[in-house]
Amino acid sequence: ELLTHKPKPHLYLYIISTFLFSQITTKPQNKTSFFSLPNMATMFTLLFLLLTLLSFATSTPSSFIKTSCSTTQYPTLCVQSLSVYASTIQQDPHQLVQTALSLSLNKTQSTKGFVTMCKSFKNLKPSEYAALHDCAEEISDSVDRLSRSLKELKLCKINGQDFNWHISNVETWVSSALTDESTCGDGFSGKALDGKIKASIRSRMVNVAQVTSNALSLINQYAAKH
């Protein structure tokens, strides 16, 4: 259910153009083989596909991503993280939101694993262990809410379903997930927790919260257009 790459048109463009070039530059075995009607029909078909793919490949789906990300709180991060999936997103607002939400869930799950690992470290200060324990619960809740949001988001695309109801649930759960992530980071404030654990956790939580914030902005934008 998470992020996948769709085949890019550039590969097909390269294959077809290479074949056409080889046919044009290679001397035929007999005088009529290249210019026979079946071969000419095939060549024209391939040429049409080449032109179609060229038009598709030179389009800029990233411009759609840039425009959408411009309204988020962290537009540079938004563009950087989503542009990798431009060929999947294309110009589809639903796919854009789904990709952004999947990114948020992936990063949150990864950070949950890191927090769990930190809890097993020896020689932790009691205050560090307490903060890690609370953070683990909060980020676990965040993962749960983001997972539910991703499932709920799929219902928004089904005709006949109550779009406003489902998208409202998505907005509520993603907002709650963002609160959990911010609370985890805030739990490591204060000089008493200064050290490598604090720096590592807070840097990860800041990044996760920013990605989730961007996802929420895109979801709100998506909801407002329906």
Buried (B, 14 or more C-beta within 10 A) or exposed (E): EEEEEEEEBBEBBEEBBEEBEEBEEEEEEEEEEBEEEEBEEEBEEBEEBBEBBBEBBEBEBBEBBBEBBEEBEBBEBBBEBBBBBBBBBBEBBBBBBBBBBBBBBBBBBEBBEEBBEBBEEEEBEEBBBEBBEBBBBBBBBBBBBBBBBBEBBBBBEEEEEEBEEBBEBBBEBBBBBBBBBBBBBBBBEEEEBEEEBBEBBBEBBEBBBBBBBBBBBBBBBBBEEE
